[in-house]
Amino acid sequence: MAISNALRDEYLEIMCPNCSTVTLKKGSWVKTTSNFTCERCGSRVRIGYLAKVALFEQKMKSMNPSAR
């Protein structure tokens, strides 16, 4: 499954698995990165392809609740 460019300018919520801090990043950033450092706890968080797909799907559902 390919990640759509339709959400490149939308903010996605990425949660740190270590401290549960939510970070907002644009879809274009999420699409091109493989990891980030949590601003709160400093943990290096990997964002694999399946996690990216899930983030994009979650955002699409939140934007269009009738699509469920």
NORFENCOR-V330455 format. One record per backbone hydrogen bond with DSSP energy under -1.0 kcal/mol. CO is the residue of the C=O (numbers start at 1). NH is the residue of the N-H. Records with the same first field share a line. If there is no record, write none. Layout:
CO=NH + NH
This chain:
5=8
7=10
8=28
10=27
12=25
14=23
16=20
21=16
23=14
25=12
26=30
27=31
28=32
29=33
34=47
36=45
38=42
43=38
45=36
48=52
49=53
50=54
51=55
52=56
53=57
54=58
55=59
56=60
57=61
58=62
59=63
60=64
64=67
65=68
